[in-house]
Amino acid sequence: MMLYTIEIIAAIDMLIVILFAVFLRIAKITKNQNETLQRELEDFKKDHLRSFATVLDKTSKQHLIIKEFEKQIELKNKEVIFQTNARINQLESKIYKDFDMYRQQGRQY
């Protein structure tokens, strides 16, 4: 009976050793997978930060271009307004030359 008990204890010990070895192997595989995922995540972050910086840079350049266009449009508007005012002043002076201040017609058409 003693021999039978020793065999059962030995079998249980071997089973414990085998299960512990399997557990260590699974832990090692899991650790390697975790490290690989961490590296991939860091690469992913770096790539996305780089692409975000590129997009941000392009956006800021486009913003500067738009600001320059707005300045050019504003200058053109001022130029058009100045030319229009000059033409109006010329027309007013021509009208005042043709008609005097006493509402008498100065020139026949």
Distance bins in CASP14 RR format, pairs under 12 A and 6 or more apart:
PFRMAT RR
TARGET T0000
AUTHOR 0000-0000-0000
RMODE 2
METHOD distances of the structure
MODEL  1
1 7 0 0 0 0 0 1 0 0 0 0 0
1 8 0 0 0 0 0 1 0 0 0 0 0
2 8 0 0 0 0 0 1 0 0 0 0 0
2 9 0 0 0 0 0 1 0 0 0 0 0
3 9 0 0 0 0 0 1 0 0 0 0 0
3 10 0 0 0 0 0 1 0 0 0 0 0
4 10 0 0 0 0 0 1 0 0 0 0 0
4 11 0 0 0 0 0 1 0 0 0 0 0
5 11 0 0 0 0 0 1 0 0 0 0 0
5 12 0 0 0 0 0 1 0 0 0 0 0
6 12 0 0 0 0 0 1 0 0 0 0 0
6 13 0 0 0 0 0 1 0 0 0 0 0
7 13 0 0 0 0 0 1 0 0 0 0 0
7 14 0 0 0 0 0 1 0 0 0 0 0
8 14 0 0 0 0 0 1 0 0 0 0 0
8 15 0 0 0 0 0 1 0 0 0 0 0
9 15 0 0 0 0 0 1 0 0 0 0 0
9 16 0 0 0 0 0 1 0 0 0 0 0
10 16 0 0 0 0 0 1 0 0 0 0 0
10 17 0 0 0 0 0 1 0 0 0 0 0
11 17 0 0 0 0 0 1 0 0 0 0 0
11 18 0 0 0 0 0 1 0 0 0 0 0
12 18 0 0 0 0 0 1 0 0 0 0 0
12 19 0 0 0 0 0 1 0 0 0 0 0
13 19 0 0 0 0 0 1 0 0 0 0 0
13 20 0 0 0 0 0 1 0 0 0 0 0
14 20 0 0 0 0 0 1 0 0 0 0 0
14 21 0 0 0 0 0 1 0 0 0 0 0
15 21 0 0 0 0 0 1 0 0 0 0 0
15 22 0 0 0 0 0 1 0 0 0 0 0
16 22 0 0 0 0 0 1 0 0 0 0 0
16 23 0 0 0 0 0 1 0 0 0 0 0
17 23 0 0 0 0 0 1 0 0 0 0 0
17 24 0 0 0 0 0 1 0 0 0 0 0
18 24 0 0 0 0 0 1 0 0 0 0 0
18 25 0 0 0 0 0 1 0 0 0 0 0
19 25 0 0 0 0 0 1 0 0 0 0 0
19 26 0 0 0 0 0 1 0 0 0 0 0
20 26 0 0 0 0 0 1 0 0 0 0 0
20 27 0 0 0 0 0 1 0 0 0 0 0
21 27 0 0 0 0 0 1 0 0 0 0 0
21 28 0 0 0 0 0 1 0 0 0 0 0
22 28 0 0 0 0 0 1 0 0 0 0 0
22 29 0 0 0 0 0 1 0 0 0 0 0
23 29 0 0 0 0 0 1 0 0 0 0 0
23 30 0 0 0 0 0 1 0 0 0 0 0
24 30 0 0 0 0 0 1 0 0 0 0 0
24 31 0 0 0 0 0 1 0 0 0 0 0
25 31 0 0 0 0 0 1 0 0 0 0 0
25 32 0 0 0 0 0 1 0 0 0 0 0
26 32 0 0 0 0 0 1 0 0 0 0 0
26 33 0 0 0 0 0 1 0 0 0 0 0
27 33 0 0 0 0 0 1 0 0 0 0 0
27 34 0 0 0 0 0 1 0 0 0 0 0
28 34 0 0 0 0 0 1 0 0 0 0 0
28 35 0 0 0 0 0 1 0 0 0 0 0
29 35 0 0 0 0 0 1 0 0 0 0 0
29 36 0 0 0 0 0 1 0 0 0 0 0
30 36 0 0 0 0 0 1 0 0 0 0 0
30 37 0 0 0 0 0 1 0 0 0 0 0
31 37 0 0 0 0 0 1 0 0 0 0 0
31 38 0 0 0 0 0 1 0 0 0 0 0
32 38 0 0 0 0 0 1 0 0 0 0 0
32 39 0 0 0 0 0 1 0 0 0 0 0
33 39 0 0 0 0 0 1 0 0 0 0 0
33 40 0 0 0 0 0 1 0 0 0 0 0
34 40 0 0 0 0 0 1 0 0 0 0 0
34 41 0 0 0 0 0 1 0 0 0 0 0
35 41 0 0 0 0 0 1 0 0 0 0 0
35 42 0 0 0 0 0 1 0 0 0 0 0
36 42 0 0 0 0 0 1 0 0 0 0 0
36 43 0 0 0 0 0 1 0 0 0 0 0
37 43 0 0 0 0 0 1 0 0 0 0 0
37 44 0 0 0 0 0 1 0 0 0 0 0
38 44 0 0 0 0 0 1 0 0 0 0 0
38 45 0 0 0 0 0 1 0 0 0 0 0
39 45 0 0 0 0 0 1 0 0 0 0 0
39 46 0 0 0 0 0 1 0 0 0 0 0
40 46 0 0 0 0 0 1 0 0 0 0 0
40 47 0 0 0 0 0 1 0 0 0 0 0
41 47 0 0 0 0 0 1 0 0 0 0 0
41 48 0 0 0 0 0 1 0 0 0 0 0
42 48 0 0 0 0 0 1 0 0 0 0 0
42 49 0 0 0 0 0 1 0 0 0 0 0
43 49 0 0 0 0 0 1 0 0 0 0 0
43 50 0 0 0 0 0 1 0 0 0 0 0
44 50 0 0 0 0 0 1 0 0 0 0 0
44 51 0 0 0 0 0 1 0 0 0 0 0
45 51 0 0 0 0 0 1 0 0 0 0 0
45 52 0 0 0 0 0 1 0 0 0 0 0
46 52 0 0 0 0 0 1 0 0 0 0 0
46 53 0 0 0 0 0 1 0 0 0 0 0
47 53 0 0 0 0 0 1 0 0 0 0 0
47 54 0 0 0 0 0 1 0 0 0 0 0
48 54 0 0 0 0 0 1 0 0 0 0 0
48 55 0 0 0 0 0 1 0 0 0 0 0
49 55 0 0 0 0 0 1 0 0 0 0 0
49 56 0 0 0 0 0 1 0 0 0 0 0
50 56 0 0 0 0 0 1 0 0 0 0 0
50 57 0 0 0 0 0 1 0 0 0 0 0
51 57 0 0 0 0 0 1 0 0 0 0 0
51 58 0 0 0 0 0 1 0 0 0 0 0
52 58 0 0 0 0 0 1 0 0 0 0 0
52 59 0 0 0 0 0 1 0 0 0 0 0
53 59 0 0 0 0 0 1 0 0 0 0 0
53 60 0 0 0 0 0 1 0 0 0 0 0
54 60 0 0 0 0 0 1 0 0 0 0 0
54 61 0 0 0 0 0 1 0 0 0 0 0
55 61 0 0 0 0 0 1 0 0 0 0 0
55 62 0 0 0 0 0 1 0 0 0 0 0
56 62 0 0 0 0 0 1 0 0 0 0 0
56 63 0 0 0 0 0 1 0 0 0 0 0
57 63 0 0 0 0 0 1 0 0 0 0 0
57 64 0 0 0 0 0 1 0 0 0 0 0
58 64 0 0 0 0 0 1 0 0 0 0 0
58 65 0 0 0 0 0 1 0 0 0 0 0
59 65 0 0 0 0 0 1 0 0 0 0 0
59 66 0 0 0 0 0 1 0 0 0 0 0
60 66 0 0 0 0 0 1 0 0 0 0 0
60 67 0 0 0 0 0 1 0 0 0 0 0
61 67 0 0 0 0 0 1 0 0 0 0 0
61 68 0 0 0 0 0 1 0 0 0 0 0
62 68 0 0 0 0 0 1 0 0 0 0 0
62 69 0 0 0 0 0 1 0 0 0 0 0
63 69 0 0 0 0 0 1 0 0 0 0 0
63 70 0 0 0 0 0 1 0 0 0 0 0
64 70 0 0 0 0 0 1 0 0 0 0 0
64 71 0 0 0 0 0 1 0 0 0 0 0
65 71 0 0 0 0 0 1 0 0 0 0 0
65 72 0 0 0 0 0 1 0 0 0 0 0
66 72 0 0 0 0 0 1 0 0 0 0 0
66 73 0 0 0 0 0 1 0 0 0 0 0
67 73 0 0 0 0 0 1 0 0 0 0 0
67 74 0 0 0 0 0 1 0 0 0 0 0
68 74 0 0 0 0 0 1 0 0 0 0 0
68 75 0 0 0 0 0 1 0 0 0 0 0
69 75 0 0 0 0 0 1 0 0 0 0 0
69 76 0 0 0 0 0 1 0 0 0 0 0
70 76 0 0 0 0 0 1 0 0 0 0 0
70 77 0 0 0 0 0 1 0 0 0 0 0
71 77 0 0 0 0 0 1 0 0 0 0 0
71 78 0 0 0 0 0 1 0 0 0 0 0
72 78 0 0 0 0 0 1 0 0 0 0 0
72 79 0 0 0 0 0 1 0 0 0 0 0
73 79 0 0 0 0 0 1 0 0 0 0 0
73 80 0 0 0 0 0 1 0 0 0 0 0
74 80 0 0 0 0 0 1 0 0 0 0 0
74 81 0 0 0 0 0 1 0 0 0 0 0
75 81 0 0 0 0 0 1 0 0 0 0 0
75 82 0 0 0 0 0 1 0 0 0 0 0
76 82 0 0 0 0 0 1 0 0 0 0 0
76 83 0 0 0 0 0 1 0 0 0 0 0
77 83 0 0 0 0 0 1 0 0 0 0 0
77 84 0 0 0 0 0 1 0 0 0 0 0
78 84 0 0 0 0 0 1 0 0 0 0 0
78 85 0 0 0 0 0 1 0 0 0 0 0
79 85 0 0 0 0 0 1 0 0 0 0 0
79 86 0 0 0 0 0 1 0 0 0 0 0
80 86 0 0 0 0 0 1 0 0 0 0 0
80 87 0 0 0 0 0 1 0 0 0 0 0
81 87 0 0 0 0 0 1 0 0 0 0 0
81 88 0 0 0 0 0 1 0 0 0 0 0
82 88 0 0 0 0 0 1 0 0 0 0 0
82 89 0 0 0 0 0 1 0 0 0 0 0
83 89 0 0 0 0 0 1 0 0 0 0 0
83 90 0 0 0 0 0 1 0 0 0 0 0
84 90 0 0 0 0 0 1 0 0 0 0 0
84 91 0 0 0 0 0 1 0 0 0 0 0
85 91 0 0 0 0 0 1 0 0 0 0 0
85 92 0 0 0 0 0 1 0 0 0 0 0
86 92 0 0 0 0 0 1 0 0 0 0 0
86 93 0 0 0 0 0 1 0 0 0 0 0
87 93 0 0 0 0 0 1 0 0 0 0 0
87 94 0 0 0 0 0 1 0 0 0 0 0
88 94 0 0 0 0 0 1 0 0 0 0 0
88 95 0 0 0 0 0 1 0 0 0 0 0
89 95 0 0 0 0 0 1 0 0 0 0 0
89 96 0 0 0 0 0 1 0 0 0 0 0
90 96 0 0 0 0 0 1 0 0 0 0 0
90 97 0 0 0 0 0 1 0 0 0 0 0
91 97 0 0 0 0 0 1 0 0 0 0 0
91 98 0 0 0 0 0 1 0 0 0 0 0
92 98 0 0 0 0 0 1 0 0 0 0 0
92 99 0 0 0 0 0 1 0 0 0 0 0
93 99 0 0 0 0 0 1 0 0 0 0 0
94 107 0 0 0 0 0 1 0 0 0 0 0
95 101 0 0 0 0 0 1 0 0 0 0 0
95 105 0 0 0 0 0 1 0 0 0 0 0
95 106 0 0 0 0 0 1 0 0 0 0 0
95 107 0 0 0 0 0 1 0 0 0 0 0
96 102 0 0 0 0 0 1 0 0 0 0 0
96 103 0 0 0 0 0 1 0 0 0 0 0
96 106 0 0 0 0 0 1 0 0 0 0 0
96 107 0 0 0 0 0 1 0 0 0 0 0
97 105 0 0 0 0 0 1 0 0 0 0 0
97 106 0 0 0 0 1 0 0 0 0 0 0
97 107 0 0 0 0 1 0 0 0 0 0 0
98 104 0 0 0 0 0 1 0 0 0 0 0
98 105 1 0 0 1 0 0 0 0 0 0 0
98 106 1 0 0 1 0 0 0 0 0 0 0
98 107 1 0 1 0 0 0 0 0 0 0 0
98 108 0 0 0 0 1 0 0 0 0 0 0
98 109 0 0 0 0 1 0 0 0 0 0 0
99 105 1 0 0 1 0 0 0 0 0 0 0
99 106 1 0 0 1 0 0 0 0 0 0 0
99 107 0 0 0 0 1 0 0 0 0 0 0
99 108 0 0 0 0 0 1 0 0 0 0 0
99 109 0 0 0 0 0 1 0 0 0 0 0
100 106 1 0 1 0 0 0 0 0 0 0 0
100 107 0 0 0 0 1 0 0 0 0 0 0
END
